[in-house]
Amino acid sequence: MTSKKKHRFLLGALVGATAGILLAPKSGKETRADIKKGGKKAYKKARATGAKTVAQAKKVKRTVTRDAKKAAKSVSHTKKK
């Protein structure tokens, strides 16, 4: 599935879920509680995903920095010969 198709699917799912919540035969109080609960769940998931992304980025940074230092040393040793 291409990225564009994934975005369209997620947008459709979001619109469908929103319509389902707003059109459900519940009181406004229950609907607001459902929306609040869903928002909290989405927030927690986004925070967890963000934390994982930051950890992966830090790992990549360390690897790139280490490899760049090795390459720089290799180049400097080559030039001295």
N, C-alpha and C positions, 0 to 999 in steps of 0.2 A: 504494500500500500504506500503510495507516494505521500510526501509531506502535505501536499495540498489537499489530498483526499482525507488525510487524518484530521486536518484542521476543519474541513467541512463537516466531517463526521462528529467531531467534538462540539462544534457550533450547533449542529442539529440536535445533538443529545442535550446540550444546555438549554436550547430553546424549548425542546420537548419537555424536559424536566420542569422548567419554569412554568410552562403552560399547564402542566399537570398539577403543580402545586396551587397555582392561582385559580384553576377551575374545579378543584376537588371540592366535594360537598362537606367542607369543614367550616368551622367558625373562623373569623378573622384572627382571633387569639391563637387558635390551634395552628393556623397557617403561618402566622408570625413566629411561633415557637419552632415550627418545622424549618423555616427559613434560617432562623438563628442557629439551630442545631447543625444544619447543612453548612452554613458559613463557618462555624467553628471547626467542623470536620475538614473543610477545604483549607482553612488557615493552617491547621496542624499539619496537614499533608504537604502544603506548600513550604512550610518551615522545614520539615524533614527533608524534602527534596532539595531545598536550598542548602541545607547543611551538608548533604551528601555531595552536592555539586561543588561547594567550596572546598571540601576535603579532597575531592578528586583534582581540582584545579591546583591546590597546594602541592599535591603529589607530583603532578605534571611539571609544575614550576621547579621543584627540587630536581627532578630528572633532567630537565632541559638545562638548568644551571650547571649541574654536575657534568653533563656531556659537553656543554659549551666550554667549561674550564679545561676539560681534557683536550678538546680540539685546539684551544688556544695554546696550551702547553706543547702539543704536538707540532703546531705551526711554528712556535718560537724555537723549538729544538731543531726543526728542519732548516730554518733560516740561519742558525748559528753554524751549521756544518759547512 
